[in-house]
Amino acid sequence: MISVTINGERRQLEAPLNCTELLARLDLAGKRVALERNGEIVPRSQFAVERLAEGDRLEIVVAVGGG
């Protein structure tokens, strides 16, 4: 198990996931999101290879359309 902080909330994950797997687990797969890991923006092209580690701090922002 690893512990990460997502949008200020501490969460336990049963195994290290990559960003794509995390977004799927959070029901955000296919949505337009920006993801920051430990203060660094993670490019969408790196979501599948960027693995989370113990203590990571993530900020996830979902784009919302409207006018």
Secondary structure by P-SEA (a helix, b strand, c coil): cbbbbcccbbbbbcccccaaaaaaaaccccccccccccccccccccccccccccbbbbbbbbbbbcc
